[in-house]
Amino acid sequence: MYSTVEKQAFRDKTHETADDAASGARRIKEDVRVAANNVKSDLEDMAHQAGEQARTFVGNAEQNVTEIAESVTSHIKENPIQSSLIAVAVGMFLGLALFRRA
C-alpha cells in the first residue's frame, strides 16, 4: 500500500502538526494569562479609585455636617426664644400629623 518513505513522511507531518498545535496552545495560554493579569490590575486600580472617592465623599460630608451643626448651635445660642418657639411649633405639627394617622 504505502511505502516506508510515505509512512515516514506522514509520521513527520503528524509530529510537526502536533508540535504546531502544542506551540499554539502555549501561546494562547500565555495570552490568556496576560489578559487576566491586565483585567486584575485594572479592577484593582478601579477599586482603589472608588475607595479614594468614597473617603473623600465621607470626609466632605462629615465636614459639612460639622459646619451645619455649629451654625445651628450658634443660632440657638444667639436666639434662644425664637429657637424655642420654632421647636414647639415643629413638635406640635409633628404631633398633629402623627395623631391624625393613628
Beta strands, then each sheet from edge to edge (+ up, - down):
end
